[in-house]
Amino acid sequence: MRKEVAKIAMTTALGVAVFTAPFLKKNRTAKSIHTGAGVLLTGFALWHHMLYQPEKRVKNSPKEKKDKILSENNLKREK
């Protein structure tokens, strides 16, 4: 659902930027809208990109790995 919303938002921002482009020299308001649409397009593109990234796993620190190995070895010795 969020991916679809991001795509629709990017499309809308791009459409606004394209629609306001011919009026940039004549109208100050159109220039502001065009600039805002460009900023929004950049933000939505970044959001869209982040939605497709895999979630990062928390890695164990080297000390935690060493402690885990030592505890496993101690359990094997006790048996």
PyMOL commands that set and color helices and strands:
alter all, ss='L'
color gray80, all
select helices_A, chain A and resi 2-23+28-51+62-78
alter helices_A, ss='H'
color red, helices_A
deselect
rebuild
show_as cartoon
